[in-house]
Amino acid sequence: MNKPSTGTLVLALASVSLLVPAIRGFAALPASGAVMAPAPPAPSAPNAAQQIAALQGQVNALQAQVAALTAAIQVTQQGLVLRAPSIQIVSQADLRVSVGGELDLKSGGNTLIQSSGIMAIRGSLVQFNGGTKPVATVGSLVAPTNPNSPAPTQVLSGTPTLLTN
């Protein structure tokens, strides 16, 4: 066996040192022995200008959101005003509204109050359409308003806390 010369050894080491970076660029060979594409280069860190541009974009988005909220929600000396074309409140459990003073619910159109269970309306006095006459219940005394007509009657005794017209 021939002994390699020093020049051959140096050439072999130089070839290996040139191959190492190229080998590192390839993923591990699959079991089939097929050669795979080189790994993509590592992403470079964004420079300061790119970071500032990204932050400015976030600031602009936040400013737009604040402007939209400011247009919809106004805080005044009297309280909070919420304005929107449509408002929906959705609760997965209970919803309770507690008011220390008066509560007015007004609608410019139809109003629906719906319950799949018992709906209780409680108050010291319940008036329907500003009514002043008590509602007749079973056993209430009634008298015809016109003795010659069996129709509209006057409730003489009824529920004094439930009034209608």
Order of alpha helices (4+ residues) and beta strands (2+ residues): alpha-alpha-beta-beta-beta-beta-beta-beta-beta
